Amino acid sequence: MNKLTRIKKWLSGSSFTRLMEREKTNKYQIAKNSGVSYQTLLNWEAGRNRPSNMSAEIVGMYLGLISNDDIIAELERKQAEIKIELEKLK
């Protein structure tokens, strides 16, 4: 399981509530500072929706769960996968 998958689980349901308590923040502050809507965060916490990769990265970075190095490593991994797929098509 990669780091983003774990973070998406932390940003869902009661795990998200506990994470906000631990980080001494709330949905309003996260929405205000990350650009992810309050309603989206509310839906995550209620378990109605799961975070997309992009929104999980944004909130994960805001909460200090993801570093720029983590994002670079993930993009490099995806780039390598795409390169392999392109080679198969030639």
C-alpha positions, 0 to 999 in steps of 0.5 A: 500500500503506497503512502497516498492510499494510507493518507486517503484512509486517514482523511475518511470518516472517524480517522479524519476527525481524530487527525484534525483533533491531533493536528489541532485544526478543523474543517473550516481552517483546512478548507480556508488554507488548502482550497478544498471545499468545506463541503468536500471535507464534511463529506469525507468526515461523514464517510459519504465520499472518499478523497480523490488523489489530488485533493488527498495530496493537497490536504495531506500537504497542508497537514504535513502528511506529505512532503514535496519529495513524496509527491516527486517520488510518486510522479517519477513512479507514474512516469516510469509506468507510462514509459513502459506502456509507451514502449509496448505500443511501439 
